[in-house]
Amino acid sequence: MSQVRASVANQGNSLFQTLDLSGDGRLSLREMRTAQKRILILDANQDGEISADEIPMTIAVTFARGNAGYNYGRVAQTGTTVVTRPAQKDQPE
């Protein structure tokens, strides 16, 4: 129990996760109403299209206490996953 194991997984680009502000895996009515505005913010080059490189990357970090070994299923069950959202223009990254 004196060990802490951290696991990092790149989950790629996810437009859905960008729109799901609450992170509950569903788009609420409020999230759907603000989806167009959030999508337009992603269009960095203002060409009217969202390319894959304009969608934020999602990285999951999992921590486990003890000798979790390399059994990633066990780490996922005992760990905590944190998903960050892209920083707003008026916030530091």
C-alpha positions as CSV (number, residue, x, y, z in Angstrom):
1,M,0.0,0.0,0.0
2,S,3.0,2.3,-0.2
3,Q,2.9,2.5,-4.0
4,V,0.9,4.7,-6.3
5,R,0.6,3.8,-9.9
6,A,-0.4,6.4,-12.5
7,S,-1.7,5.4,-16.0
8,V,-2.2,7.8,-18.8
9,A,-4.4,7.0,-21.9
10,N,-4.8,9.2,-24.9
11,Q,-8.4,8.9,-25.9
12,G,-8.0,11.0,-29.0
13,N,-10.3,13.7,-30.4
14,S,-13.9,13.6,-29.2
15,L,-16.4,16.1,-30.3
16,F,-19.0,14.5,-28.1
17,Q,-16.9,15.0,-24.9
18,T,-16.4,18.6,-25.9
19,L,-20.1,19.1,-26.1
20,D,-20.9,17.1,-22.9
21,L,-20.0,19.8,-20.4
22,S,-21.3,17.8,-17.4
23,G,-19.3,14.7,-18.4
24,D,-22.3,12.4,-17.7
25,G,-22.2,10.7,-21.1
26,R,-25.4,12.3,-22.3
27,L,-26.2,15.6,-24.0
28,S,-28.8,17.5,-21.9
29,L,-31.2,20.0,-23.5
30,R,-29.0,22.9,-22.3
31,E,-25.9,21.2,-23.8
32,M,-27.7,20.7,-27.1
33,R,-28.9,24.3,-27.2
34,T,-25.3,25.6,-26.7
35,A,-23.7,23.0,-29.0
36,Q,-23.7,25.3,-32.1
37,K,-21.9,28.0,-30.2
38,R,-19.3,25.6,-28.7
39,I,-18.7,24.1,-32.2
40,L,-18.2,27.5,-33.7
41,I,-15.6,28.3,-31.0
42,L,-13.6,25.3,-32.2
43,D,-13.2,26.6,-35.7
44,A,-9.8,28.1,-35.1
45,N,-9.0,29.1,-38.7
46,Q,-12.6,30.4,-39.3
47,D,-13.1,28.4,-42.5
48,G,-16.6,27.3,-41.6
49,E,-15.5,23.7,-41.1
50,I,-14.2,21.8,-38.0
51,S,-11.2,19.6,-38.9
52,A,-9.8,16.9,-36.7
53,D,-6.9,19.0,-35.4
54,E,-9.4,21.7,-34.2
55,I,-11.2,19.2,-31.9
56,P,-9.5,19.1,-28.4
57,M,-7.6,15.9,-27.4
58,T,-8.9,13.9,-24.4
59,I,-6.4,12.3,-22.1
60,A,-7.5,10.1,-19.1
61,V,-5.2,9.8,-16.1
62,T,-5.9,7.0,-13.6
63,F,-4.3,6.6,-10.2
64,A,-4.3,3.4,-8.1
65,R,-3.0,2.9,-4.6
66,G,-1.0,-0.3,-3.8
67,N,0.6,-2.8,-6.1
68,A,-1.9,-2.7,-8.9
69,G,0.4,-4.5,-11.3
70,Y,-0.1,-4.2,-15.0
71,N,-3.7,-5.3,-14.8
72,Y,-5.4,-2.2,-16.3
73,G,-8.9,-3.5,-15.6
74,R,-8.1,-3.5,-11.9
75,V,-6.5,0.0,-12.1
76,A,-9.6,1.3,-13.8
77,Q,-11.8,-0.1,-11.1
78,T,-9.8,1.2,-8.2
79,G,-8.5,4.4,-9.7
80,T,-10.0,7.8,-10.4
81,T,-10.2,9.1,-14.0
82,V,-10.0,12.9,-14.6
83,V,-11.0,14.4,-17.9
84,T,-10.2,18.0,-18.4
85,R,-12.0,20.4,-20.7
86,P,-10.3,22.9,-23.0
87,A,-9.4,26.2,-21.3
88,Q,-11.6,29.1,-22.2
89,K,-10.0,32.1,-23.9
90,D,-9.9,34.1,-20.6
91,Q,-8.3,31.2,-18.6
92,P,-4.8,29.8,-18.5
93,E,-4.4,26.4,-20.3
